[in-house]
Amino acid sequence: MSTKKDKFTLKDKFYMGIALDLAKSRHGQTGSNPSVGCVIVKNDKIISIGQTSYNGRPHAEFNAIKNSFEDLEGSKMYVTLEPCCHYGLTPPCTDSIIKSKISEVIYAVTDIDKRVRNKSFKILKSKKIIVKKGLLKNKIENFYYPYFFNRKKKLPYVTGKIAISKNNIIYSKYQKKITNIYSDQFTHLLRHQNDGLMITYKTLNKDNPRLNCRLKGVKNFSPKRIILDNNLNTKINSYIIKSSNNKNTLIFYNKADKSKISKFKRKGIILIKSKVDRDNRFDMKEILKKLYNFGCRNLLIEGGNDLTNSLIKNKIFNKFYLFKSPKNLSKSSEYLKFSGLNVLNQKYQTRINLNLNLRKDRITLYR
């Protein structure tokens, strides 16, 4: 409820809430740029909306201004992040705002980018535009935490995920399905929200996964496939290799003969040579740096027992989803148990049981 001290009205909060929803719907799809939502209002009526474009450009403010069929003079703009004011691959959004004669700009969060931080506020104020900031700040800052992490650390924001049965099994030879279709849909949402998806060659060779997003309406926005494979032992006839092109599949390897290397390159695979330690394991921090340089900002890792345990122990995950089924899997044949529960509980202090309608499956978020 608004108070006399509150500089923002309930309507202001409503419009900014719409802007946040617009930003959330493009999360993980805007390349190296943050996903931003923008709403333009005139005479208490929404006259235009905009989002950051796929791959990051044009920006939300530019799109909202371009999308309007009405005169923008005297209107009010709500935007989730401070508008940019520097020249990059596109002109500054502040220029577009000034030219459109928008009279008031309200943004939620100050940009962490040094080229922008508080500069746009001053530029717009100097042009007699009313500027306010901080609307829904806490809620929207939480949404931009991965972006802040990217900018500060120069690393992708890493999300982990593993599915286990009631008796903590992650693989059983004759019962491969662990969770139900509702949990599967959440997994595909996570894939949609991340621009990279990592597994090991062992998982690829065992399961022959597709690693794509299969939610209706966003099937064309699947993440890049990233494979960890020391000696290029990935099966060449797997779905991932058959469906690769020179943009969607990366393999990190350490050594392989020239014939293998050329075979993978002919399939359109991007091969990245990387160091391993004495135990023949990749340096994950070094790999994350390389992925950041390739433009990956949000990375989902769907690892097996060994990889997941190693990353939990080294606290590589920024957040981790544990999917748990209410059913037991058989131990009568070949099976694999997840051994990382105790370490997960030790390393990640915050545990949230997500209240999702998963029909008896349960998801716990660690961060």
N, C-alpha and C positions, 0 to 999 in steps of 0.2 A: 504494500500500500504506500502511495506517495505521501510525503510530509512536506511542510512548508520549507524545510531545509533542503529537501531533495530538488536538485535543479532539473531532474528529468521526470516527465509525466508517465503515466501508465501507457499512453499511446506511444511515447518514445520507446519504451521498453518492448512494446509489441512489435514495432517496426524493426528494431534491432534484433529481436528474436528471429524474425523472418530472414534478415541478413545472415545471421549465424547458421540457420538451416541451409541457406544457399551455399555458404562456405563449406559446411559439413558434407554436402552432397558431392563436392569435388575433391574431398580429401584424398591425397595420394595420387591424384591425376594431373597435377599442375607442375610437374617437373621440378626444377630447382626453386621455383617461386612458391610462396605460401598460397593456400587457397583462401580467397577473400570473397565475401558476399556484400552486395550493395543494394540499397533500396532508396528510390527517390520519391518524395511525397510533396504534393502541392494541394493546398486547400483541403487538408485531411484526407487526401485520396492518393493511393499509390499510382504513380504514372509511369514508373519504369523500374526494372530490376536488372541486376547484372551479377555475373560470377567471373572469377578468373578463368580464362579459357584453358582448354586442355593443353598440356605442355607449358602453360604459364603465361602466354601472351595472346591477345591483349589482356590488360588487367580488368578487374571487376568494375571500377569506376568508369573507365573508358567505355566498356560494353553497356553499362547502364545509361550513360549519356547518349550513346549511339542508338540504343533501343527505343528511346522515347519518341513518341509521335506528337508530344505536346511541347509548347514553349517552356523551357526550364527556368526562365527568369523568375526569381522570387521563391524558388522551391527549396526543399530541405533534403540533404543527402545523409543517409545512415550507412556507415561502412564499418566492417569489423576490425580493420587494421588501418593505421595511419596511412593516408595516400602517399604514393611516392612523389618525389620532387626532383629526381635526377634523370639525366639522359642515359638510357641503356640501349637495348634493341628497339625500344619504343620511347616516344616522348613522355615527359612527366605527366602524371594524372592531375597534378595541381594546375597545369596549364589548361587542360580540358575543363576542369571545374571553373576556373576563372573566366574562360571564354564563354561558357554556357550561362554565366550570370546566376548561378546557384547562390542563394543568399545565406545559407547556413549549412555547415558540415558538422555532423556528430560522428565521432569514431570511438571504438571501444578501447583499443589497445595501442600504445605507442610502439612503433616499429623498433626492433632491436638493431636493424641495419644502420650503421653509422652515417651512411649517405642520406638517411631519411630522418632519423630520430629527432623529434621535436622541431625539425627544420620546416616541415610542411605546415605545422601549426603556425609558425611565424610568418611564412609566405602568404598563407590564406588570410591571416589577420591583417597583414599589411595592405591587402586589397579590399578591406572593409567587409570581409565575409565573417559572419559569426561562427566561431569554432568552439566546440565543446568536446571533451574527451572523458573516458572512464565509464561510459554507459555499459552495464552488464560486464564490467571489467573482469571480475573474478572468474565468471563462467567462461568468458571468451579467452582469457589468458590460459586457462586449462586446455582449451582446444588447440592453442598455438604452442603448447609446450614442446611438441616434436620439432616445430620450426625453430624455436629458441635454441633447442639442443643442437640442431643442425648448424646454426650460425655460430654458436659458441665453440663447439667441439670439432667442427668440420668432419662430422661422421654421420652416417645414416642413423635414424631412430629405429631401434631393433625391437621387434615383437616376436616372442616365441609362442609356440603352440604344440601341445601333444595331447593325444586321446588315450585314455586308459580304461580298462574294465574295472568292475567292482573289486576284483582280486589283483588289480594293478598290472595287468598284462597289456602290452602294447602290440603284440603280434602272436597269433596262433594259426598254425598251418591250415587248419580246416575251418576256421571261423575268422575270416579276415575283417569282417565288418564289426566295428566296436560301437560307434555312436549311431544315432538315428538321423532321419532326414532333416529334422529341425536344427540339430547341431551342425549338420553338413551345410545348411544354408548360412549359418553364422560364419562357418569357415570360408565360404565363398564371399561373404561380405568383407571379411578380413583381407582376402586376396584382392578384392576391388579397391580397398583402402590403402594398399601398399604398392609401390612401383617396382619392387623386387621380391622374388620368392626363392629361398635357398633350401636345397636338400643336398645329401651326399649321393655319390654314384651307387653306393650300396642300396639305398632306398629306391633309387631309380631302377636299378637292375632287378630288384626283388618285386616291386609293385607296378612298374611301367606306368607311372602316373601321367596325367595330362597337365597338372599344375596351372590350370586356367580358372577363370571365374565363370561359373555357369548360371548366374542369376539372370533372370529374364530382363532384358533391356540394357544390360551392361556387359554382355558377353564379349564385346569388342574391346573391353578395357581391362585385359588381363595383365598381370605383372610380368616383368622380364624373368626368365628362368635362369637361376644361378646354381651351378653344380660344383661341388668340391670333389675333385678326382685326381689324386696324386699322380697316378701313372696312366691316365686316360684309359681306364678300364670300362668306361661307360659303353653299354651295348649300342652298336651303331644302328641297329634296326629298331630301337626304342621309339616310342611316340614322340618324345622330346626332340630327338635328333631328326626324325623324319619331318617334323613340323617347324624346324628351325629356319631362321633367316639371319641376315647380317645385323639385325637389331635386337632380336628377342631372346637370345640364348648366350650365356657366358659360362665358360668352364675354367675354373682355377686348377692348374696342374703344376707339378714340380719337375718331372722328367718323363720323356717318352721318345721313342725312335721317330725319325723324320717321316717315315711312311704313315704312322698313326697321326702325327700332327697334320700332315697334308690332307689326310682322309677327312678329319674333322673340319678343317678349314674349307674344304670343298662343299661341305654340308651347310656352310654359312655360320659356323660357330665362331664366336669371339674367344680365342684362347689367351689366358693371362698366366704367365709363368710366375710362380710365387715360392718363397722359401718354406721349408718345413723344419721342425725341431728334431731332436734326437729320437723322439718317439714317432717320427714321421707324420706329425700333425702340423697343419698350417698355423701360421701366426694370424689369429682372427682379427686382431687390431689392425694389422697391416692390410688384410683383405678388406676390412671396412673402409679404410682410407682410400684404397683403390676404387671401391664401389662408389664412394662419395665423389671422387674425381670423374667417374663415369656418369654422374648425374643422379645416382640413387639416393633418395632422401628418406624413404620409409621402407624398411626391409622386414619381411615376414620370414621366419625360419621354421620350417616344419621338419624338424630333425628326428632321428631315431634316438635310441637310448644313449649311445656314446657321445654323439655330438651335443645333444641336449644337456647331458650331465656336465660336460666340459664347459659349456657356455654358462650354465647356472653357477658353477663353482667360481668362474672368473667374472661373474656378474656382468656379462655382456648384454643380457636382455634388459631393456628399459621397462618392459612389461611382459608378462607371461600368462597365457591362458591355459589352464588345466581343464580339459574336458573329461568328465567321469561318467561312465555308463552305469546303470543299476544292475547290469547283468554280469555274471562271471564268465570268463572264457576258459576253454578246456586246457588242462595241463597234460593231457594224455598223449599228445604228440609234440612236435617241434613248437616251442613257444619262447617268448622273450618278455621278461618282466621289467618294468620301469623301476630303476634303482635310485632315482633322484628326489623322491618325495621329502626325505629328511633334510637334504641340502637345500631344497627349494624353500622349505619353511624357515630354515636358518638364515638364508641369504636375503630373502625378501620379507620384510616385516609387515607390509600392508597386504591384507588378503580380503577380497571382496567377493562374496557369493552373488553373482549376477542374477537378478530376478527376471529371467527370460522364460517364456513359455516353451520349454524344450521337451515336454512330455516325458518327464522323469530323468532325462539326462541333466547333468549339472555342470556349470562352468564357474570356475573360481579364477579371479583375476589377481595376479601377484604384481606388485610394483614397488 
